[in-house]
Amino acid sequence: MTAATIPCPAVGRIAIASWLLFAPACSCDPPIAPAPEDIEGLSHWLWVNFLVADDAALADAVVKIHAATDLEHFSAPARSLLDDLNSDELEPVEMSDRDPAPAQGMLLVDRFDCTMEQLQAVFLDPDQGAIYPEIYQEYQRTVLTDLEAFKARTTNLVSFRNYYQAQPLPAARYEATTRCDLRYIGADPEVELPFGPMFIQRIWLPQPVHYFDTDANVFDLDFQVEIFYQTAPGKMGKFYPFWRHMAFNGVGASTDDEWIIDIVLDGQEDWDVRTAEVCAER
């Protein structure tokens, strides 16, 4: 396989608040390298720099994604495999003590009918089980940051903890708790966005899932990042690299196997089809 007290005047407070909203996570962070131009490099760069890249760097990354994937002439979803993550690349989610090498890297490039407003409504709906009933048997979301501030664009990041139950295959019902960060790109008027406002989302699995009916299955690594931008009015482009390890030891199969990879990517395409249907209802 292969996010001393000194009094200051009101204007100063406003300036500081504005800086905090639009600045990268920490001014003491070293400068990050610009996004590369190849798909492999872009995939890893997005995962690692989800939080620390400023809006301008992410806008530049999307221009490069658009060129590398040819989403301008989209006709069908595109798939490929990616090189492994390394342990250092898990530092942003505080999991660098884990070995991500077993996780198969996969990429889906897709486009579906949706606007930014409709997509936000889908993202922020707490009842994801009702939106994706074919995926979730149970779904519970805990909001970890200020959701109303995110909606008002006074902050560009909202975080969730999501518990769910799913059964993708017979005798494979499991429960899992994931972490999710959703970031809005477009609140800074000083940043030029060639494709308009965007969303970038990362999801990861802090602990292995629990299977209810068997000890033979393993789902212990999952690291996802996806960026959404409008390629045309009402047309949502999606660049979605992810790294996942699942093993079905009862049948001797895992995410190393081509047919399992196909099932996983088929499911992600189905997800986008369903999202487009829900967008049309919003």
Stockholm file with secondary structure:
# STOCKHOLM 1.0

chainA/1-282         MTAATIPCPAVGRIAIASWLLFAPACSCDPPIAPAPEDIEGLSHWLWVNFLVADDAALADAVVKIHAATDLEHFSAPARSLLDDLNSDELEPVEMSDRDPAPAQGMLLVDRFDCTMEQLQAVFLDPDQGAIYPEIYQEYQRTVLTDLEAFKARTTNLVSFRNYYQAQPLPAARYEATTRCDLRYIGADPEVELPFGPMFIQRIWLPQPVHYFDTDANVFDLDFQVEIFYQTAPGKMGKFYPFWRHMAFNGVGASTDDEWIIDIVLDGQEDWDVRTAEVCAER
#=GR chainA/1-282 SS CCCCCCCCCHHHHHHHHHHHHHSCSCTTSCCCCCCCSSHHHHHHHHHHHTTTSCHHHHHHHHHHHHHHHTGGGCCSCEEEEECCCCGGGGGGGTCTTSCCTTSEEEEEEEEEECCHHHHHHHHHCSCHHHHCTTTCSEEEEEECSCHHHHHTTSSSEEEEEEEEEECSSTTCCEEEEEEEEEEEECCCTTSCCTTCSEEEEEEECSSCCEESSCSSEEEEEEEEEEEEEEEETTEEEEEEEEEEEEEETTTTEETTSHHHHHHHHHHHHHHHHHHHHHHHHC
#=GC SS_cons         CCCCCCCCCHHHHHHHHHHHHHSCSCTTSCCCCCCCSSHHHHHHHHHHHTTTSCHHHHHHHHHHHHHHHTGGGCCSCEEEEECCCCGGGGGGGTCTTSCCTTSEEEEEEEEEECCHHHHHHHHHCSCHHHHCTTTCSEEEEEECSCHHHHHTTSSSEEEEEEEEEECSSTTCCEEEEEEEEEEEECCCTTSCCTTCSEEEEEEECSSCCEESSCSSEEEEEEEEEEEEEEEETTEEEEEEEEEEEEEETTTTEETTSHHHHHHHHHHHHHHHHHHHHHHHHC
//
